[in-house]
Amino acid sequence: MTERNLHIAAYDISSDTRLREALRVLKSYASGRQKSVFECFLTEAERAGLLAEVRGILKAEEDRFVLIRLDPRGKIRVRGRAVKPTDPPWFYVG
């Protein structure tokens, strides 16, 4: 089975057109989000695909994008009424 790692993706995009396109791409990879920050469980191939798609949309001199792989050994902390995330046995992509 291919290993998936938790990544956090975030962006700051100046153009509404590029913003909508980046949002469409990130939603297709994300399992959760809050405003312009996304939670993505990615394989290495999916990570490469996401980065390639985002590179094709953004203008480096105007926009910002970051994709951070979180350490799987890190302790998960929740605040407020949040529910501790769990990695389900399978994901539906469609």
C-alpha positions in Angstrom: 0.0 0.0 0.0 1.3 3.5 -0.9 2.1 5.6 2.1 0.3 9.0 2.5 1.7 11.8 4.5 -0.2 14.8 6.0 0.7 18.1 4.3 -0.5 21.6 4.9 -0.9 23.7 1.8 -1.5 27.5 1.9 -1.6 30.3 -0.6 -1.8 34.0 -1.1 -2.8 34.8 -4.7 -3.4 38.3 -6.0 -5.5 37.5 -9.1 -9.1 36.4 -8.7 -8.8 34.2 -11.8 -5.7 32.4 -10.6 -7.2 32.2 -7.1 -10.3 30.3 -8.4 -8.1 28.0 -10.5 -5.8 27.2 -7.5 -8.8 26.7 -5.3 -10.2 24.1 -7.7 -6.9 22.3 -7.8 -6.4 22.2 -4.1 -9.9 21.1 -3.4 -9.3 18.0 -5.5 -6.3 17.0 -3.3 -7.6 18.2 0.1 -9.4 16.4 2.9 -10.1 19.5 4.8 -9.6 23.3 4.7 -10.1 26.6 6.5 -10.1 29.6 4.2 -6.8 29.4 2.2 -5.2 26.6 4.2 -5.7 23.0 3.2 -5.1 19.6 4.8 -3.9 17.1 2.3 -2.9 13.4 2.7 -0.6 12.9 -0.2 1.5 10.1 -1.7 4.8 11.3 -3.3 3.2 11.1 -6.8 0.2 13.2 -5.7 2.5 15.7 -4.1 4.5 16.0 -7.3 1.2 16.3 -9.3 -0.1 19.0 -7.0 3.1 21.1 -7.2 3.1 20.8 -11.0 -0.5 21.9 -11.3 0.1 24.9 -8.9 3.2 25.9 -10.8 1.2 26.1 -14.0 -1.3 28.5 -12.4 0.7 30.9 -10.2 2.9 33.8 -11.1 6.0 33.6 -8.9 6.5 37.3 -8.7 3.0 38.0 -7.5 1.7 34.9 -5.7 2.8 32.8 -2.8 2.3 29.0 -2.2 3.6 26.7 0.5 3.3 23.0 0.9 4.6 21.6 4.2 4.9 17.9 5.1 4.0 17.4 8.8 6.1 15.0 10.9 3.9 11.9 11.4 5.4 11.5 14.9 4.0 14.9 16.0 1.3 15.0 18.6 -2.1 16.2 17.4 -3.6 18.9 19.5 -7.1 20.3 19.1 -8.7 23.4 20.5 -12.3 24.4 21.2 -14.8 21.9 19.9 -12.6 20.4 17.3 -12.6 16.7 16.7 -9.3 14.9 16.6 -8.6 13.9 13.0 -8.4 10.3 12.0 -7.0 8.7 8.9 -9.7 6.6 7.5 -8.9 3.1 6.0 -9.6 4.4 2.5 -10.3 7.7 0.6 -12.8 8.2 -2.2 -11.4 10.3 -5.1 -13.9 11.1 -7.7 
